[in-house]
Amino acid sequence: MLRRDFLKLSSLALAQPAADRLGLQTPPVAKADHTLRISPVTVELDRSHILSTIGYNGSAPGPVLRLREGKPVTIDLINDTDTPELVHWHGLLIPSEMDGTEEEGSPYIPPHGQRRIQFTPGPSGTRWYHSHAMAMDDLHKGAYTGQFGFVYIESGNDPGQYDQELFLALRDWEPFFTGTMDDTDDDTHDGPMPEKPATLNTDPGGLEVGSMTYSINDKALGSGEPIRVRQGQRLLIHFLNASAIENRRIALPGHKMKVIGLDGNPVPTPQMVDSVFLGAGERADVIIEMNHPGVWILG
């Protein structure tokens, strides 16, 4: 080895300790509290119906994120797709750059890139996260994909007066363009609709989006594991209509639901109802007393 080469190696060996003494070393990157990875997933609605979509962490819906109100959180958003993405934190009061909406100034997560966000969760209650990328006429993008999941922000004041807690999201799949303007699931009309509407619709066909495929979380009726209970147990169910298309009514025959929260916020006076009706993006927190033994269909 030539003397000049030896001096070069010696200088390199001494460089790092000198940098440490000067406080110039690169600090380690702290691990995020949560990571959401946006990537292609498959959803098995039943054994004969498997579809491809985009989801979070390999599933649709994504994981339930339980956060503590007022405790700062760090989340890494990783985009493994070929298109820019946004993750919107629906119902949270957080800075606009973290909110995940383009119109509020949130930056996109670039294709095959990532972004770290930090915010203080609040208010407490049932919230959710979902893509806010504009789909326009692409029914395989944005809110038409499997990019949705629950965020539950805990206040620390939950009395825990229930035996099981469930997070159930209602979802439409395989959307298509249609000329039908009526929402057949909107049962809020007071009476029969006239044969001839007062104002004729002259819009060209195909401006509405419909669907014939539905699920609770990722399973169609009869394909998921049943909810197993014992007589006298109390269920706390967080319902979410994660559809971008349809209003939905849900009920458990033979049982009443006590509504204790709407859109994540406590109701002033809890009410007993036979069913709950949810528009797109709406949530309901209900308590059900399991007091009628048998097999019942929740749907």
N, C-alpha and C positions, 0 to 999 in steps of 0.2 A: 504494500500500500504506500502510495506517495504521501509525503508529509503534508502537502496541501489538502489532500483528501481526508486525512485524519483530522485536521483542524476543522474542516467543514462539518464532519460528523460530531465532533465535540461541541461545536457551536449549536447544532440542532438539539443535542441532548440537554444543553444548559438552558435553551430558550424557554421550555415549558415551566421549569421551576422558577425562572425569573418572572415569567408572566403571572404565576401564582402569587409570588411575593408582592407584585404590584396590584393584585386584585383584578386582573384582566381576564381570568378564566371565564369560559362560557357557562352560564348557570344552567343546570339541568332543567328540562321542560317538565313541569308538574303534570301528573296524570289528571285528565278531566274526570269530573264526577260521573258523567254519562257520555256515551258515544252513540250517535245515530248514523248508521251507514245506509245510504240510499243506493239500492241495487235491484236488479231483476230478481223476482221471486215467482214461485208457483203456488197457487192456492187450490187445494183439493176440497171443493165444495161438497162433493160426494165421490164415491168410487168411480163413477162414470163421467164425472164432470170436473176436469182439472184445467185451470186457466193460467195464463202467464200475465204478469203485471209488474209494476215497480212497487217496492215496499221498503220497510225499515228493518234492519238487522235480520234479514232473511225471512221475514214473515209479514203478513197483513191480516189483522192490524199489527202495528209495531208494539214494543214493550210498554207496559204501564209504567210511567215515570212518577214515582212518589217523591215529592219535594216538600221541604219545610218552609212555611211562610216566614219571610224575613231573613232566611239564611241564604247567603249568596251561593250560586251554583255555576259551575263551568261545564259547558257541553261542547263536544267536538262533533261537527257536522261533516261527514265525508260523502262525497258524491262520486259514486262509481259508474255513473251513466254518461252518455254522450251529449247531454243537454244541460244547460244551466238550471239550477234548482233553488227553491226558497222553502224554508221550513217556518211556517207561521205558528205562533203560540197564541191560540184562540182563547180569549177571555182573560189573559194576563195583562196587568198594567206595568209595562216595561218600556224602556227607551225605544224609540222608533227604529234605530239602527239594528236593534236585536229582534224586533217584532216579526221579521220575516215577510214583509209585504213591500213590493216594489214602490207602490204609491206613497209609502211612508218613508222611503229612502233607505230601505235595507239593501245591502249589496247582495248580489247573487253568489251562490256557491258554484264555482266554475266546473265545467265537465272534468272529471277525474282530478278534482281538486278538493280542498277542504277549508273549513272556516271554524274558528273557535269563538264561541260567544259566552258572555258572562252577564248574569242579571240576578236580581233579588226577587224571588217568586212572590206573587201576591195578586189578587186576594186569595184567601183559602177557598177550597171547593173543587168541584169537578170541572176541569178544563180539558182541552185537547189540543193536539198538534197535527198539522197536515200540510201538504204541499200548497203553496200559493202561486205556483208557476201558471201563467195564463195558458189555458188549453186552446182557446179560440175554436177552430173546427177540427182539432185533433183529439179524438175521443180516447186516445191511448196516453194522455198526458194529464198532468195536474190533478185536479180533484176527481177525475175519472179513474185514477189508478188506485192502488192499494196503499197509498201514502197517507196513513192516518193512525192515530193512537191516543190513548188517554194520558192526561196529566192530572194527577191528584195532589193538590196542595194542602198539606195538613196544617191545622192551626194549633194543634196541641191541646185542644179542648174537646176532643171526641170522647163522649162517655162510653162508647163501645157497647151499646145496648143491642147487640145483634150477634148471631152465631156464625153466619157466613157473609162474606162481602164479595160481590161479583161485579165485574166490569163488562157490559154487553153493548156492543156497537151494532147498529142496524146498517146494512150496506146493500147497495145495488151494484150489479156487475154487468159487463158486456153491453154498454150503452150503444144506442143506434139513433140515427136521425129519423124523425117521424113528422107527419103533418097533423097528428092528433093533438089538439090543444087542451083537452080535458084531462085533469088529473084524477084518475079513477080511485085513488086512495084518499082524496080530499073529501071526507064524509061530513064536512061542516056545513053543507048546504041545509037551509031550513026546510026546503020542500022540493018537489020534483022540478027538474029543469024543463023549460018549455021546449017543444019540438023545434020551434024556430026562434033562435036567440034574438034579442032586441037589436043587437048590432052584429051584422055578418062579419066574419073574419075573412079578410081578403089577402092575408099574407100568403106568399108562396109556400107550398108544402116543404117539409123537411127542416123547419126552423126550430122545432122542439126536439128535445132529447128524451128518449124513453128507455125502459129496460124491462126485461122479463125474468131476470135472474136475481135472486135476493138471498141474503144470509144474515145470521146473527154471528158476529165476529167472522170466522172463516168457514162456517159450516151451514149447509142447507138443512131444512127440516128433516129430522130423522137420522142425520149423519154424524152429529156431534155426540160427545159424551153427555149423558143426562146429568142434571143437577140433582144430586142425592141428598135428601134431607130426612130428619126425624120429626115425628109429630111434635108440635109445640115450638120448633125452632123459628127464629126470626131471621129473615134474609134482608140484607141491605144491598139493593141493586142500583148501580149507576148505569142508566140508559143513555145512549148517545145515538142520534140519527146522523151517521157519518155520510149519508148520501148527498150527492150534489144535485139529485134529480127529484126525488119523491118525498112527500109527507108520509108519515107512517103512524099507525095506531098499534099499540101493543098491549096485551092483556094476558093474565093467567087465569083461565076459567076456574070457577069454584073458590076464588080468593079475591079479596079486596087489596088494593094498593094504598098505602098511606104516603102521600107525597110530602116530603120534608124539604126538598130543594128543587129549584128550577134554574137551569143555566148556571149551575154551580153555587147559587146563592140561596140561603135558607128562606123558606116562605114564612110570612108572619103567622099564619094559622094553618098548620098541616091539615090536609083533607083526605078522607077516604074516597077512593074512586074505583070504578070497575076497570078502567083502562086509561092509558096516557096517550096523548096525541102530540107528535113531535114533528116540527118542520125541519128542513135541512139545517144541520148544525146545532139543533137544540138538544138540551140534556134534561134529564129528570132523575132525582134521587128518591127512591121509594123504599119503604119497609113493608115486607109481606110476612104476615103470621101464617105459618104452615099448620093449619088447624083442620084440614080435610084430607085424611089419608087417601092415597091412590096415585095413579099416574096421570099427570096433567100436561097439556101441551102449551108451552109458553110461546106465543107467536102473534 
